[in-house]
Amino acid sequence: MSIFDELAKRDHEQVVFCNDKESGLKAIIAIHNTTLGPALGGCRMWPYATEEEALRDALRLSRGMTYKSAAAGLNLGGGKGVIIGDPKTMKSEKLFRVYGRFVQSLGGRYITAEDVGTTVHDMAWVWMETDYVTGINRAFGGSGDPSTVTAYGVFQGIRAALKFKTGSDSLSNLTIALQGVGQVGYHLLHHLVPAGAKVVASDLNQENIKRVNHEFAGIEFVEPDKIYDVPCAIFVPCALGGIVNDETIPRLKCQLIAGSANNVLEIEDKHSAELERRNILYIPDFVISAGGLINVANELIRYERRQAMRQASGIYDIVMQVLTIAQEEKITTLKASKTLAERRIYSVGRIKHTYVGSPLAKRGRGLG
């Protein structure tokens, strides 16, 4: 495996390998693009089988964060941290504080946050060593769990897609197949149920199912593998990635796919084209799930939940923009989403070519 060949495939700017024998830290920080601003992206902790697998995950996820930030209208780039290790057995204050020092050493080029396998509590340890962390506990001035804002953004994106597809954004009496009722899926129910949707759900975790049954009436649960066979208006994946694939696409009985799960298409270009061929409208996850990113980005100024929610409501309009581009340019919604992001990156990049002076220039230097 050639590391530089891997970087060139996705136009990454920088990859940092972090190693500390005493704490057991083995981490990779990937910075994809900083045209719009510092690279922001969560820190994932996972027992990767190989170092190559960890690197490829960091590269793939950091590139996705660039598109997510740009499409959401944020002045942030894309980055990602991955820690190689089992989050159930290897976590320690020392490990996360060492990771925080590596983040600090980048001088603000990368801002970290929680992700799969890490928590708000873990970020509190990181925060002890760096200024460049977000998604921390409210007790320290952060926003806490971002999943409520993510869920609200997903709800707005679903309404927009429905409006574009049918002419109405009402969910009343529509059947929703919800895959996963953990963090985001659970909070999404607080919007779907009051909106009058009929929800059929699945989850691998029995505790999640018990919580939903305790709080909501009328939610029907099916076995996890049966969720693809549910006749519904909208399939909402809020669990694992890669679940829209050659095997599951022929089983889907929906008009729309819109959910928070990352990288929901197993093979992006192939499966987005197949969904279009079957007249299933797909809303890319990096567009519709941007509420969580919006939430933690608000910590970088002065966090107010109401402001974060107002900003997340704008996902409705962003989804409309994506669908309009796809329709007018006769391209898939995946391509349209990337086009929206890339055009903003290019436009802002051109603005930044304008010279505005520097402290050195004021002293008659730095003009070369």
Secondary structure in CASP SS format (residue, H / E / C, confidence):
PFRMAT SS
TARGET T0000
AUTHOR 0000-0000-0000
METHOD secondary structure of the structure
MODEL  1
M C 1.00
S C 1.00
I H 1.00
F H 1.00
D H 1.00
E H 1.00
L H 1.00
A H 1.00
K H 1.00
R H 1.00
D C 1.00
H C 1.00
E C 1.00
Q E 1.00
V E 1.00
V E 1.00
F E 1.00
C E 1.00
N E 1.00
D E 1.00
K C 1.00
E C 1.00
S C 1.00
G C 1.00
L E 1.00
K E 1.00
A E 1.00
I E 1.00
I E 1.00
A E 1.00
I E 1.00
H E 1.00
N E 1.00
T C 1.00
T C 1.00
L C 1.00
G C 1.00
P C 1.00
A E 1.00
L E 1.00
G C 1.00
G C 1.00
C E 1.00
R E 1.00
M E 1.00
W E 1.00
P C 1.00
Y C 1.00
A C 1.00
T C 1.00
E H 1.00
E H 1.00
E H 1.00
A H 1.00
L H 1.00
R H 1.00
D H 1.00
A H 1.00
L H 1.00
R H 1.00
L H 1.00
S H 1.00
R H 1.00
G H 1.00
M H 1.00
T H 1.00
Y H 1.00
K H 1.00
S H 1.00
A H 1.00
A H 1.00
A C 1.00
G C 1.00
L C 1.00
N C 1.00
L C 1.00
G E 1.00
G E 1.00
G E 1.00
K E 1.00
G E 1.00
V E 1.00
I E 1.00
I E 1.00
G C 1.00
D C 1.00
P C 1.00
K C 1.00
T C 1.00
M C 1.00
K C 1.00
S C 1.00
E H 1.00
K H 1.00
L H 1.00
F H 1.00
R H 1.00
V H 1.00
Y H 1.00
G H 1.00
R H 1.00
F H 1.00
V H 1.00
Q H 1.00
S H 1.00
L C 1.00
G C 1.00
G C 1.00
R C 1.00
Y E 1.00
I E 1.00
T E 1.00
A C 1.00
E E 1.00
D C 1.00
V C 1.00
G C 1.00
T C 1.00
T C 1.00
V H 1.00
H H 1.00
D H 1.00
M H 1.00
A H 1.00
W H 1.00
V H 1.00
W H 1.00
M C 1.00
E C 1.00
T C 1.00
D C 1.00
Y C 1.00
V E 1.00
T C 1.00
G C 1.00
I C 1.00
N C 1.00
R H 1.00
A H 1.00
F H 1.00
G C 1.00
G C 1.00
S C 1.00
G C 1.00
D C 1.00
P C 1.00
S H 1.00
T H 1.00
V H 1.00
T H 1.00
A H 1.00
Y H 1.00
G H 1.00
V H 1.00
F H 1.00
Q H 1.00
G H 1.00
I H 1.00
R H 1.00
A H 1.00
A H 1.00
L H 1.00
K H 1.00
F H 1.00
K H 1.00
T H 1.00
G C 1.00
S C 1.00
D C 1.00
S C 1.00
L C 1.00
S C 1.00
N C 1.00
L C 1.00
T E 1.00
I E 1.00
A E 1.00
L E 1.00
Q E 1.00
G C 1.00
V C 1.00
G C 1.00
Q H 1.00
V H 1.00
G H 1.00
Y H 1.00
H H 1.00
L H 1.00
L H 1.00
H H 1.00
H H 1.00
L H 1.00
V C 1.00
P C 1.00
A C 1.00
G C 1.00
A C 1.00
K E 1.00
V E 1.00
V E 1.00
A E 1.00
S E 1.00
D C 1.00
L C 1.00
N C 1.00
Q H 1.00
E H 1.00
N H 1.00
I H 1.00
K H 1.00
R H 1.00
V H 1.00
N H 1.00
H H 1.00
E H 1.00
F C 1.00
A C 1.00
G C 1.00
I C 1.00
E E 1.00
F E 1.00
V C 1.00
E C 1.00
P H 1.00
D H 1.00
K H 1.00
I H 1.00
Y H 1.00
D H 1.00
V C 1.00
P E 1.00
C C 1.00
A C 1.00
I E 1.00
F E 1.00
V E 1.00
P E 1.00
C C 1.00
A C 1.00
L C 1.00
G C 1.00
G C 1.00
I C 1.00
V E 1.00
N C 1.00
D C 1.00
E C 1.00
T C 1.00
I H 1.00
P H 1.00
R H 1.00
L C 1.00
K E 1.00
C C 1.00
Q C 1.00
L E 1.00
I E 1.00
A C 1.00
G C 1.00
S C 1.00
A C 1.00
N C 1.00
N C 1.00
V C 1.00
L E 1.00
E C 1.00
I C 1.00
E H 1.00
D H 1.00
K H 1.00
H H 1.00
S H 1.00
A H 1.00
E H 1.00
L H 1.00
E H 1.00
R H 1.00
R C 1.00
N C 1.00
I C 1.00
L E 1.00
Y E 1.00
I C 1.00
P C 1.00
D H 1.00
F H 1.00
V H 1.00
I H 1.00
S C 1.00
A C 1.00
G H 1.00
G H 1.00
L H 1.00
I H 1.00
N H 1.00
V H 1.00
A H 1.00
N H 1.00
E H 1.00
L H 1.00
I C 1.00
R C 1.00
Y C 1.00
E C 1.00
R H 1.00
R H 1.00
Q H 1.00
A H 1.00
M H 1.00
R H 1.00
Q H 1.00
A H 1.00
S H 1.00
G C 1.00
I H 1.00
Y H 1.00
D H 1.00
I H 1.00
V H 1.00
M H 1.00
Q H 1.00
V H 1.00
L H 1.00
T H 1.00
I H 1.00
A H 1.00
Q H 1.00
E H 1.00
E H 1.00
K C 1.00
I C 1.00
T C 1.00
T H 1.00
L H 1.00
K H 1.00
A H 1.00
S H 1.00
K H 1.00
T H 1.00
L H 1.00
A H 1.00
E H 1.00
R H 1.00
R H 1.00
I H 1.00
Y H 1.00
S H 1.00
V H 1.00
G H 1.00
R H 1.00
I H 1.00
K C 1.00
H C 1.00
T C 1.00
Y C 1.00
V C 1.00
G C 1.00
S C 1.00
P H 1.00
L H 1.00
A H 1.00
K H 1.00
R C 1.00
G C 1.00
R C 1.00
G C 1.00
L C 1.00
G C 1.00
END
